[in-house]
Amino acid sequence: MNSYTLDIPIFPLDNVIMLPGSFLPLNIFEKRYLNMVDDSLKTSSRLIGIIQPLMNKKENIESFKNAIGCYGRIIKFEETENKTYLISLKGLSRFKVINSQLIKRGYLSSKVSVETYKNDLNESKTNDFKFTNDNRLKTTLKSYLKFKKLDSNWNYINSCSNLDLINQLSMICPFSIHEKQMLLESKSIDDRYILLLSILENTVKLNEEENQIRH
């Protein structure tokens, strides 16, 4: 094993991505994933990988080969009265699955490569973000949220920089699985910004065109 590969437990989740530097809260209730969290907490790194099952709904080990996900560290853990776990992961780095195996405890463990994404750990420290003063994101976001009829806290949104919003919006907006995967796999934070803006703009544009056709 080289310095760019590691073995981590994998949590497949439909329509959920995690990004480096971001935080993902999870409610764990299935036995196999309770086992996964227990086993992760016993390690010094406390790592769990999040990945979207893109091939089909049925969990298939082979379908994860070459898939891209993101691993994070458990930074918060709470056991509920119902014996479920509430955890929070902090995203650290994206990865590419080399191979996977279903272990006796019921969950997937994968050997993954982080070589392509070795700069992820420094992404949150970037100082050369090109779109700091671009007002298109918040303007388009307002129209998108109105169309989707989603509640929003504009005091909070206006207090955030574009850089702060990119990963948050990529993770929480109701985009398709493939749109979220494209955002996850963006080569840089600038590329992710352009793609995010494009997805928002296209959704708003399609809505406007549909309204024009109706009227």
C-alpha positions in Angstrom: 0.0 0.0 0.0 1.4 3.4 -1.0 0.9 6.7 0.7 -2.0 7.5 -1.7 -4.1 4.4 -0.9 -6.1 3.5 2.2 -8.8 1.1 3.3 -12.0 2.7 4.6 -15.6 1.6 5.4 -18.0 2.8 2.7 -21.5 4.2 3.3 -23.5 4.3 0.0 -26.2 7.0 0.1 -28.6 7.9 -2.7 -28.4 11.6 -3.7 -26.0 12.5 -1.0 -22.5 13.8 -1.5 -19.9 15.1 1.0 -17.2 17.6 0.0 -13.7 18.4 1.4 -14.0 20.9 4.2 -17.8 20.5 4.6 -19.8 18.9 7.3 -22.3 16.1 6.9 -24.8 15.1 9.7 -26.1 11.6 9.5 -28.7 9.5 11.4 -27.4 5.9 11.6 -30.0 3.2 12.3 -29.4 0.1 10.2 -27.5 -2.6 12.0 -24.7 -2.9 9.4 -24.0 0.8 9.5 -24.2 0.9 13.3 -21.5 -1.8 13.1 -19.6 0.4 10.7 -19.6 3.4 13.0 -18.6 1.2 16.0 -15.7 -0.1 14.0 -14.6 3.3 12.8 -14.7 4.8 16.3 -12.2 2.1 17.4 -9.6 3.4 15.0 -7.5 6.5 15.5 -8.6 8.1 12.2 -12.4 7.5 12.6 -12.8 7.6 8.8 -16.0 6.8 6.7 -16.3 7.1 3.0 -19.5 8.5 1.4 -20.4 7.4 -2.1 -23.5 7.6 -4.4 -24.6 4.2 -5.9 -24.8 5.4 -9.5 -25.2 2.1 -11.3 -28.4 0.8 -9.8 -30.5 0.8 -6.7 -29.4 -2.6 -5.6 -26.1 -2.5 -3.8 -23.5 -4.2 -6.0 -19.9 -4.4 -5.0 -18.7 -4.3 -8.6 -20.6 -1.2 -9.4 -18.4 0.8 -7.0 -15.1 0.1 -8.9 -13.7 3.3 -10.2 -16.5 5.3 -8.5 -15.6 8.6 -6.9 -16.6 9.5 -3.4 -15.4 11.5 -0.4 -14.2 10.3 3.0 -14.5 12.2 6.2 -13.7 11.9 9.9 -16.3 11.4 12.6 -16.1 14.6 14.6 -19.3 14.2 16.6 -21.0 11.2 18.0 -24.2 10.7 20.0 -26.2 7.6 20.9 -30.0 8.1 21.1 -32.5 6.4 23.4 -33.6 4.3 20.4 -30.0 2.9 20.1 -29.4 4.8 16.8 -26.4 7.1 16.3 -26.3 10.7 15.3 -22.9 11.5 13.9 -21.2 14.4 12.0 -18.5 13.8 9.4 -16.0 16.5 8.3 -15.1 15.9 4.7 -11.4 15.5 4.1 -10.6 14.2 0.6 -12.2 12.7 -2.4 -11.2 9.2 -3.5 -11.5 6.7 -6.3 -12.5 3.1 -5.4 -9.9 0.5 -6.4 -11.8 -2.6 -5.1 -14.4 -3.4 -2.5 -15.4 -6.3 -0.3 -18.4 -7.1 1.9 -17.1 -7.9 5.4 -18.7 -10.1 8.0 -20.0 -7.1 9.9 -22.3 -6.4 7.0 -20.9 -3.3 5.4 -18.5 -2.6 2.5 -14.9 -1.9 3.0 -12.9 -0.4 0.1 -9.3 0.1 -0.9 -9.3 3.6 -2.4 -6.8 5.9 -4.1 -6.6 9.6 -3.2 -3.7 10.4 -5.5 -5.8 12.4 -8.0 -7.2 14.4 -5.1 -4.1 14.9 -3.0 -4.7 18.7 -2.9 -8.1 18.3 -1.3 -6.9 18.8 2.2 -5.7 22.3 1.2 -8.8 23.3 -0.8 -10.4 25.2 2.0 -7.3 27.3 2.3 -7.3 28.5 -1.3 -6.5 32.2 -1.8 -6.9 32.4 -5.5 -10.7 31.8 -5.9 -11.7 33.7 -9.1 -15.3 34.4 -8.3 -15.2 36.2 -4.9 -17.0 39.2 -6.1 -19.3 37.6 -8.7 -22.9 38.5 -7.8 -24.5 36.0 -10.2 -24.6 33.1 -7.6 -26.9 34.8 -5.0 -29.0 36.5 -7.7 -29.6 33.2 -9.5 -30.0 31.3 -6.2 -32.9 33.6 -5.2 -34.8 32.7 -8.4 -34.0 29.0 -8.0 -35.2 28.8 -4.4 -38.4 30.7 -5.3 -39.1 28.3 -8.2 -38.4 25.3 -5.9 -40.5 26.9 -3.1 -37.7 26.3 -0.7 -37.4 28.2 2.6 -34.3 30.2 2.9 -32.5 32.4 5.5 -31.3 35.3 3.4 -29.6 36.9 6.4 -27.4 33.9 6.6 -26.9 33.6 2.8 -26.0 37.2 2.5 -23.5 36.9 5.3 -21.7 34.0 3.4 -19.1 34.5 0.8 -19.4 32.8 -2.6 -16.6 30.5 -1.5 -18.5 29.5 1.6 -21.7 28.8 -0.3 -20.3 26.6 -3.1 -20.0 23.3 -1.2 -23.0 24.0 1.0 -25.3 24.5 -2.0 -23.8 21.6 -3.9 -24.6 19.3 -1.0 -28.0 20.5 0.1 -29.8 21.6 -3.0 -32.2 19.1 -4.6 -30.1 18.4 -7.6 -30.1 15.1 -9.5 -27.7 12.3 -8.6 -25.7 13.0 -11.7 -25.6 16.7 -11.1 -24.3 16.1 -7.6 -21.7 13.7 -8.9 -20.5 16.2 -11.4 -20.2 18.8 -8.6 -18.3 16.3 -6.5 -15.8 15.5 -9.3 -15.1 19.1 -10.3 -11.4 19.5 -10.7 -11.2 22.8 -8.7 -13.3 25.0 -6.6 -13.5 27.4 -9.6 -14.8 24.7 -11.8 -17.4 23.7 -9.2 -18.6 27.3 -8.9 -19.1 27.5 -12.7 -20.9 24.2 -12.8 -23.1 25.1 -9.8 -24.0 28.4 -11.3 -24.8 26.7 -14.6 -27.1 24.1 -12.9 -29.0 26.9 -11.1 -29.3 29.1 -14.2 -30.5 26.2 -16.4 -33.2 25.2 -13.9 -34.4 28.8 -13.7 -34.3 29.2 -17.4 -36.3 26.0 -18.0 -38.9 27.2 -15.5 -39.2 30.6 -17.3 -39.6 28.9 -20.7 -42.3 26.6 -19.4 -44.2 29.6 -17.9 -44.0 31.4 -21.3 -45.4 28.3 -23.1 -48.3 28.1 -20.7 -49.2 31.8 -21.2 
